Amino acid sequence: MSNINPITENSNSINRPFFALIPKFINQKLLIISIIILERLAWWVLILQFPIYLSQKGVVGGLEWSQTNKGYLYAMWAIFQNLTPIFFAFVIDKLGQKKSLLIFLSLILFSYLVLSISNDIYLIWFSIFIFSIGSGLFRITSLKSFSEINIFGKFSHNTTSKNTSLNWAFYIFIINLSIFFVGTPLAFYLKNLGWQFVFIGCVLLILVNIILSLNLINNKIDKNIEVISQNNKVSFAGVINVFSDKKFIIPILLMSSFNIIYLLFYEYLPNFIYDWIDTTDLINNFGISNAYQITTNLGSQISYEWFYNINTGVIILLIFPFILLFNKFNLKILPSLILGLFLVVVGIGLSFLLNKGMYLFFGIIIYSIGEMLCNTFLLDWADKNKKAGQEAQYFGFLNLSSTIGYVFASIFGAYYFESIAEKSSIISQIKGKSNLILNNISSDINLNINLETTNKLWIELSPFQFIYPFIILGIVSLISLFIFHLITKKMDK
């Protein structure tokens, strides 16, 4: 295990930053956490608004791409964001924290700048390509840095099993806390100013992040890391070494279904809510203020962004109670992942299968608990299994399941969503058949249909069937993960 500590302040192993804008008394751990939070805030603004900006029909200023075109873009994004760290994570181990963060943040900044000044399809593809590389490598750098931060006792690679899960619970907690109070309100506010302001806001967040990164302490490379790196072949050959660790890799592969559903939640559910979900029951029962509503063809509805704040709110409230409870009863990582995946499947099903706001509300709560457990214990799984000199590569291999899940959900999900769940596509299908009449829904309907007609389309054409194959995939993964757990449990005895 590498004994390099990126936040050590021993004068014998550091150089003070050349361009220091922040006073020396600012704690380096706080800087690292702030850098992680700011990048995630910009990411959240993008991930929340991008599906609507790209493909939602009838939205002022939107691009109105087809779901298939959006799916291809997301597939490319997923491939490069998730595979680049697998093959190039060794660069992070060799470059060190500060250089890596500055390089990758610069790539992210360039991408947001391009998105802020152009809506040309080729420039959007180019900017997302650059973004995917920068974002993927930044995330692995930040995970590696955070894994070595002193949050609960000693550094995480020396802590007890209980403390590593608490470390990652804290990581997820601070990100979701920031998103809840800043990210979602900021995304809502910037969207109301105009789509270009969404990307300008992201540019400003990353600029601040680069300034903070300039003030990180420069570590001299520990000579031991070179020996460790040579022994563990921290290079492309090291990728094979990690992949051959079957006990580590198999659960990662099986959790691809979680990443499939994760992408559905963030890429397709916003469009589905906009098209189909009637939230007037929540407005009437809870007296939701007009400030949280938007006017669509369905009338005054709760804006989709606020449903995602339910997601972050649940995680903020429950992550520490759940992790402490699991630690108290010594629940292992694999059973925790099985429970998390089960809740994710139930939650996403409830969110898509019924078109009333109350069902969506409870579906998101259930899904959010599952997402919280899956993300926490996947990070914990990599942290506990990582080997000396290959820390970034082990975290990078978490992206293997993300690649499989995101690409499948992007391409197959886009085609399937456009075929049976996107309202504008369904309307086009009906309009193309002049003699088609479904329960008083005639071929002269248009995109500006009201809530009553939408409810008729829901009953007659069943767009909720979109979620069926993904629920089945989730169940198959649950069974497979359970069997793997039983096998490894028996082998460990």
C-alpha positions as a printed Julia matrix, in Angstrom:
493×3 Matrix{Float64}:
   0.0     0.0     0.0
   1.31    3.39   -0.96
   2.27    5.49    2.01
   1.84    8.74    0.09
  -0.53   11.12    1.77
  -1.67   13.91   -0.58
  -2.63   16.19    2.3
   0.39   15.76    4.51
   1.88   19.06    5.6
   5.32   17.95    6.64
   7.72   20.56    5.35
  10.19   17.91    4.31
   7.81   16.41    1.77
   5.98   19.4     0.31
   6.49   22.53   -1.7
   4.31   25.55   -1.13
   2.17   26.51   -4.15
   3.72   29.09   -6.46
   0.4    30.89   -7.04
  -1.28   31.02   -3.63
  -4.49   33.03   -3.53
  -5.77   31.4    -0.38
  -4.18   31.96    3.03
  -1.87   29.22    4.31
  -4.11   28.46    7.25
  -6.77   26.97    4.96
  -6.74   23.26    5.69
  -5.7    21.1     2.74
  -8.36   18.55    3.54
 -11.0    21.26    3.29
  -9.58   22.3    -0.08
  -9.88   18.77   -1.44
 -13.45   18.44   -0.19
 -14.35   21.86   -1.66
 -12.87   20.9    -5.03
 -14.9    17.69   -5.08
 -18.1    19.53   -4.14
 -17.74   22.29   -6.75
 -17.11   19.83   -9.57
 -20.12   17.77   -8.51
 -22.32   20.9    -8.37
 -21.42   21.77  -11.97
 -21.96   18.14  -12.97
 -25.38   18.12  -11.27
 -26.52   21.27  -13.07
 -25.52   19.67  -16.38
 -26.92   16.2   -15.7
 -30.25   17.57  -14.48
 -30.91   19.94  -17.39
 -29.13   18.28  -20.31
 -31.82   15.66  -21.14
 -34.51   18.34  -21.32
 -32.29   20.75  -23.26
 -31.35   18.12  -25.82
 -34.54   16.21  -26.51
 -37.67   17.49  -24.76
 -40.17   18.56  -27.42
 -41.99   21.88  -27.06
 -39.48   23.46  -24.65
 -38.46   27.02  -25.54
 -34.8    27.15  -26.58
 -34.36   23.38  -26.48
 -32.69   21.49  -29.32
 -35.47   18.89  -29.75
 -33.12   16.09  -30.75
 -34.59   12.64  -31.18
 -34.2    10.31  -28.22
 -32.04    8.09  -30.41
 -29.6    10.9   -31.21
 -29.45   11.8   -27.53
 -28.86    8.14  -26.73
 -25.89    7.91  -29.09
 -24.37   11.01  -27.48
 -24.84    9.58  -23.99
 -23.36    6.25  -25.1
 -20.21    7.98  -26.38
 -20.1     9.98  -23.15
 -20.38    6.79  -21.08
 -17.71    4.92  -23.04
 -15.01    7.56  -22.76
 -15.88    8.75  -19.26
 -15.78    5.27  -17.83
 -13.19    3.42  -19.92
 -10.56    6.17  -19.93
  -9.94    5.82  -16.15
  -9.63    2.05  -16.46
  -6.77    2.3   -18.96
  -5.19    5.58  -17.87
  -5.69    5.65  -14.09
  -2.01    4.75  -13.67
  -1.23    8.28  -14.97
  -2.94    9.67  -11.85
  -0.8     7.45   -9.62
   2.32    8.79  -11.33
   1.43   12.47  -11.87
   0.17   13.09   -8.38
  -2.9    14.86   -7.09
  -2.38   18.53   -7.95
  -1.2    18.13  -11.55
  -3.93   15.6   -12.26
  -6.71   17.81  -10.87
  -5.54   20.88  -12.81
  -5.26   19.01  -16.11
  -8.64   17.33  -15.81
 -10.44   20.45  -14.56
  -9.04   22.36  -17.56
 -10.6    19.77  -19.9
 -13.94   20.1   -18.09
 -13.76   23.91  -18.25
 -13.1    23.84  -22.0
 -16.15   21.6   -22.5
 -18.51   23.87  -20.57
 -17.18   26.9   -22.48
 -17.99   25.27  -25.82
 -21.49   24.32  -24.65
 -22.08   27.88  -23.45
 -21.34   29.48  -26.83
 -22.69   27.0   -29.36
 -25.6    24.64  -29.96
 -24.04   23.16  -33.11
 -24.46   19.39  -33.06
 -20.83   18.68  -33.96
 -19.48   21.05  -31.32
 -21.78   19.5   -28.72
 -20.43   16.05  -29.58
 -16.85   17.34  -29.44
 -17.4    19.13  -26.12
 -18.99   16.06  -24.51
 -16.11   13.91  -25.8
 -13.6    16.2   -24.07
 -15.83   16.45  -21.0
 -16.12   12.68  -20.7
 -12.35   12.24  -20.56
 -11.79   15.09  -18.1
 -14.72   14.18  -15.88
 -13.87   10.49  -15.77
 -10.25   11.05  -14.79
 -11.16   13.85  -12.36
 -13.54   11.55  -10.51
 -10.91    8.86  -10.05
  -8.38   11.45   -8.88
 -10.88   12.82   -6.37
 -11.81    9.33   -5.13
  -8.14    8.47   -4.64
  -7.55   11.74   -2.78
 -10.62   11.31   -0.61
  -9.74    7.72    0.25
  -6.58    9.07    1.93
  -8.25   11.86    3.88
  -8.4    11.54    7.66
 -12.15   11.66    8.37
 -12.75    8.87   10.87
  -9.54    8.03   12.69
  -6.64    6.97   10.51
  -6.36    7.05    6.76
  -8.93    4.83    5.12
  -6.5     2.12    3.98
  -5.5     1.67    7.62
  -8.94    2.0     9.16
 -11.23   -0.73   10.29
 -13.89   -2.16    8.01
 -16.48    0.0     9.74
 -14.55    3.21    9.24
 -14.11    2.78    5.49
 -17.88    2.61    4.97
 -18.26    5.68    7.2
 -15.66    7.52    5.1
 -17.6     6.83    1.92
 -20.88    7.65    3.62
 -19.4    11.03    4.47
 -18.24   11.47    0.85
 -21.75   10.84   -0.46
 -23.31   12.92    2.34
 -21.35   16.11    1.64
 -22.0    15.9    -2.1
 -25.74   15.42   -1.65
 -25.9    18.1     1.03
 -24.36   20.56   -1.42
 -26.68   19.49   -4.23
 -29.76   19.77   -2.01
 -29.09   23.32   -0.84
 -27.2    24.68   -3.86
 -27.2    22.33   -6.87
 -30.91   21.87   -7.55
 -31.96   25.48   -6.76
 -29.08   26.7    -8.94
 -30.09   24.41  -11.82
 -33.7    25.63  -11.57
 -32.64   29.29  -11.43
 -30.16   29.07  -14.33
 -32.67   27.22  -16.55
 -35.21   29.99  -15.98
 -32.61   32.57  -17.07
 -31.95   30.64  -20.29
 -30.2    27.49  -21.42
 -26.89   29.22  -22.1
 -26.8    30.42  -18.49
 -26.89   26.78  -17.39
 -23.5    26.22  -19.02
 -22.12   29.63  -18.02
 -22.9    28.74  -14.4
 -20.93   25.53  -14.82
 -17.99   27.5   -16.28
 -17.89   29.78  -13.24
 -17.97   26.85  -10.8
 -15.04   25.16  -12.54
 -13.05   28.41  -12.69
 -13.33   28.7    -8.91
 -12.3    25.06   -8.67
  -9.14   25.64  -10.68
  -8.2    28.52   -8.38
  -8.66   26.25   -5.38
  -6.6    23.49   -7.02
  -3.71   25.9    -7.56
  -3.48   26.19   -3.79
  -3.07   22.51   -3.12
   0.28   21.53   -1.69
   2.8    20.06   -4.13
   3.9    16.67   -2.89
   7.27   15.27   -3.75
   6.89   11.79   -5.14
   7.68    9.2    -2.52
  10.46    6.95   -3.81
   8.55    3.93   -2.52
   5.76    4.56   -5.01
   8.1     3.87   -7.92
   9.1     0.52   -6.44
   5.49   -0.36   -5.7
   4.46    0.73   -9.18
   7.07   -1.48  -10.8
   6.11   -4.47   -8.69
   2.41   -4.05   -9.5
   2.97   -2.98  -13.12
   1.06    0.27  -12.8
   0.61    0.59  -16.53
  -1.59   -0.99  -19.18
  -0.37   -4.38  -17.96
  -1.69   -3.45  -14.52
  -5.17   -3.35  -16.0
  -4.91   -7.08  -16.68
  -3.77   -7.68  -13.1
  -6.84   -5.92  -11.7
  -9.22   -7.59  -14.15
  -7.87  -11.02  -13.16
  -8.99  -10.37   -9.57
 -12.24  -12.3   -10.07
 -13.55  -11.87   -6.54
 -13.35   -8.11   -7.03
 -14.55   -7.95  -10.65
 -17.62  -10.24  -10.65
 -19.75   -8.09   -8.3
 -18.7    -5.02  -10.32
 -20.0    -6.67  -13.5
 -23.21   -7.84  -11.85
 -23.89   -4.31  -10.6
 -24.12   -3.13  -14.22
 -27.9    -3.4   -13.85
 -27.73   -0.77  -11.11
 -25.96    1.57  -13.52
 -28.55    0.85  -16.21
 -31.31    1.92  -13.83
 -29.2     4.82  -12.56
 -29.01    6.24  -16.09
 -32.75    5.73  -16.62
 -33.36    7.73  -13.45
 -31.25   10.69  -14.6
 -31.57   10.56  -18.41
 -35.12    9.39  -19.12
 -37.18   10.02  -16.01
 -37.02   13.85  -16.41
 -38.55   13.54  -19.9
 -41.06   10.99  -18.62
 -42.13   13.29  -15.78
 -42.49   16.23  -18.2
 -44.62   14.19  -20.61
 -46.76   11.97  -18.41
 -46.78   12.54  -14.66
 -49.66   14.47  -13.13
 -48.4    16.08   -9.93
 -51.54   18.04   -9.07
 -52.27   15.58   -6.25
 -49.04   16.63   -4.54
 -49.74   20.32   -5.19
 -53.21   20.06   -3.66
 -52.3    17.8    -0.73
 -49.14   19.62    0.31
 -49.89   23.15   -0.85
 -46.81   23.34   -3.09
 -45.9    26.96   -3.84
 -46.05   28.36   -7.37
 -42.31   29.0    -7.08
 -41.73   25.25   -7.48
 -44.1    24.82  -10.42
 -43.87   25.11  -14.19
 -46.62   25.41  -16.76
 -46.74   22.59  -19.3
 -49.41   21.13  -21.55
 -50.6    19.24  -18.49
 -51.24   22.53  -16.68
 -49.39   23.74  -13.6
 -47.09   20.92  -12.46
 -44.21   20.57  -10.03
 -40.98   21.19  -11.95
 -39.0    18.0   -12.43
 -35.86   19.4   -10.74
 -37.49   19.35   -7.31
 -38.19   15.63   -7.48
 -34.45   15.13   -7.7
 -34.05   17.11   -4.51
 -36.12   14.38   -2.85
 -33.33   12.04   -3.96
 -30.6    14.12   -2.35
 -32.7    14.89    0.73
 -33.3    11.21    1.45
 -29.59   10.48    1.17
 -28.69   13.37    3.48
 -31.13   12.21    6.16
 -30.56    8.47    5.99
 -27.03    7.67    4.92
 -25.38    7.84    8.35
 -28.23    6.09   10.24
 -28.18    3.28    7.65
 -24.4     2.85    7.61
 -24.17    2.93   11.42
 -27.0     0.4    11.64
 -25.3    -1.87    9.1
 -22.0    -1.58   10.96
 -23.67   -2.37   14.28
 -25.06   -5.62   12.92
 -21.86   -6.23   10.91
 -23.72   -6.51    7.6
 -21.17   -7.3     4.89
 -20.71   -5.45    1.62
 -22.34   -7.99   -0.71
 -25.6    -8.3     1.28
 -25.69   -4.5     1.45
 -25.35   -4.3    -2.34
 -28.11   -6.89   -2.77
 -30.46   -4.88   -0.55
 -29.53   -1.66   -2.35
 -30.15   -3.15   -5.8
 -33.52   -4.55   -4.66
 -34.65   -1.11   -3.49
 -33.42    0.49   -6.73
 -35.51   -1.94   -8.8
 -38.63   -1.4    -6.68
 -38.19    2.38   -6.65
 -37.65    2.81  -10.39
 -40.62    0.55  -11.09
 -42.91    2.64   -8.9
 -41.63    5.85  -10.52
 -42.48    4.72  -14.06
 -45.45    2.4   -13.66
 -47.99    4.91  -12.32
 -48.6     8.45  -13.56
 -49.55   10.22  -10.35
 -47.2    12.45   -8.39
 -47.66   10.6    -5.09
 -46.44    7.31   -6.57
 -43.48    9.11   -8.12
 -42.73   10.68   -4.73
 -42.57    7.33   -2.92
 -40.81    5.66   -5.85
 -38.0     8.23   -5.7
 -37.67    7.79   -1.93
 -37.29    4.01   -2.26
 -34.95    4.34   -5.24
 -32.83    6.91   -3.4
 -32.23    4.62   -0.43
 -31.14    1.9    -2.83
 -28.87    4.25   -4.8
 -27.32    5.44   -1.53
 -26.48    1.88   -0.47
 -25.19    0.81   -3.9
 -22.92    3.83   -4.32
 -21.56    3.68   -0.77
 -20.77   -0.01   -0.76
 -19.4    -0.09   -4.32
 -16.86    2.53   -3.23
 -16.23    0.54   -0.07
 -15.75   -2.62   -2.17
 -13.01   -0.94   -4.24
 -11.42    0.59   -1.14
 -11.17   -2.74    0.67
  -9.88   -4.68   -2.34
  -7.37   -2.16   -3.74
  -3.68   -3.07   -3.8
  -0.62   -0.94   -3.12
   0.38    1.27   -6.03
  -2.84    0.5    -7.91
  -5.34    2.5    -5.87
  -6.55    4.63   -8.79
  -6.85    1.58  -11.03
  -9.08   -0.24   -8.57
 -11.34    2.79   -8.26
 -11.18    3.1   -12.04
 -12.53   -0.42  -12.44
 -15.75    0.64  -10.76
 -16.35    2.3   -14.12
 -16.51   -1.06  -15.85
 -20.08   -1.63  -14.67
 -20.86    2.01  -15.42
 -19.67    1.58  -19.01
 -21.78   -1.52  -19.58
 -24.84   -0.05  -17.86
 -24.71    3.44  -19.32
 -24.03    2.35  -22.91
 -26.81   -0.23  -22.85
 -29.27    2.2   -21.25
 -28.27    5.01  -23.63
 -28.64    3.09  -26.9
 -31.32    0.5   -26.18
 -33.1     2.81  -23.75
 -33.22    5.66  -26.29
 -34.64    3.48  -29.04
 -37.17    1.85  -26.74
 -38.17    5.12  -25.03
 -38.71    6.84  -28.38
 -40.79    3.91  -29.61
 -43.25    3.55  -26.75
 -42.75    6.2   -24.05
 -42.01    9.59  -25.65
 -45.32   11.41  -26.06
 -44.37   13.36  -29.19
 -43.3    10.13  -30.94
 -46.54    8.4   -29.96
 -48.5    11.35  -31.33
 -46.56   11.16  -34.6
 -47.4     7.47  -34.86
 -51.09    8.23  -34.36
 -51.05   11.12  -36.84
 -49.46    8.82  -39.42
 -52.51    6.57  -39.33
 -55.47    8.66  -40.45
 -58.03    6.01  -39.59
 -56.72    5.36  -36.09
 -59.06    6.21  -33.25
 -58.23    5.11  -29.74
 -60.88    5.73  -27.11
 -61.91    9.04  -28.69
 -58.26   10.0   -29.4
 -58.35   10.91  -33.07
 -55.56   11.39  -35.61
 -55.86   15.19  -35.51
 -54.26   15.51  -32.06
 -51.04   17.52  -31.78
 -48.2    18.02  -29.35
 -50.16   20.54  -27.26
 -52.49   17.98  -25.75
 -53.98   18.53  -22.31
 -54.04   16.41  -19.19
 -57.26   14.61  -20.11
 -55.95   13.46  -23.48
 -52.62   12.53  -21.93
 -54.41   10.27  -19.44
 -56.25    8.59  -22.32
 -52.98    7.98  -24.13
 -51.54    6.56  -20.91
 -54.36    4.01  -20.64
 -54.55    3.07  -24.31
 -50.84    2.96  -25.27
 -49.23    2.06  -21.93
 -45.96    4.03  -22.14
 -45.06    2.63  -18.7
 -44.15   -0.64  -20.43
 -40.82    1.04  -21.15
 -39.58    0.02  -17.69
 -40.47   -3.71  -17.95
 -37.2    -5.06  -19.48
 -35.09   -3.05  -17.05
 -36.95   -4.43  -14.05
 -36.37   -7.96  -15.4
 -32.63   -7.22  -15.81
 -32.51   -5.97  -12.24
 -34.13   -9.13  -10.92
 -31.7   -11.36  -12.87
 -28.75   -9.4   -11.4
 -30.2    -9.69   -7.9
 -30.42  -13.48   -8.2
 -26.9   -13.72   -9.67
 -25.4   -11.49   -6.96
 -27.12  -13.53   -4.26
 -25.72  -16.78   -5.7
 -22.22  -15.26   -5.89
 -22.52  -14.17   -2.26
 -23.47  -17.69   -1.17
 -20.52  -19.17   -3.11
 -17.94  -16.75   -1.67
 -19.37  -17.13    1.81
 -18.96  -20.88    1.58
 -15.39  -20.53    0.2
 -14.37  -18.18    3.02
 -15.33  -20.66    5.72
